[in-house]
Amino acid sequence: MALSEDFRLASTYIRQGDKKYAINMDTTQKLQVYGLYKQATEGSCNQPRPLILSFEPGAKWSAWNNLGDMTKEAAQAKYVELITELQPNWRENAKASGIH
């Protein structure tokens, strides 16, 4: 499967996957997934840092901004790698959930 298709499938699985196959992620892992997704779909972060009082937006911004100039393709590969590390059988679960 081509990388961009693998990334599309993985990101759709994370957003829409069947709850019985849900990946339990801690906050750090969720932020990694978020940052890699943003980098893969939008490229390097060019947004101003949110107010310090806003923890969640600030944490998300940092997760994305810390990826620097990573290419979209490298971010897609890292995203798929991370999802595979967290749930090695996610592709089979995606198919079982009707995600193609």
C-alpha angles and dihedrals in degrees: 000000000000116000095244091051091046089051092048091051093046094048092046089049091053093048100039108016123136110272092233088066095043117146112233106222130178120226094267092053092047089052091049090052091047094048094047091047092052092046091048094049104032106019125226118004112263097166123112116253111266120241113290089236089066103078101179097045089045092050091048091048091051092049090054098037093050090064088071114183097348108150121247089244093052090048090051090051092047090047093053090044092052094047089048090050091050094044115010093191097049093121092058090045090051090054091046088052091052095252113142 
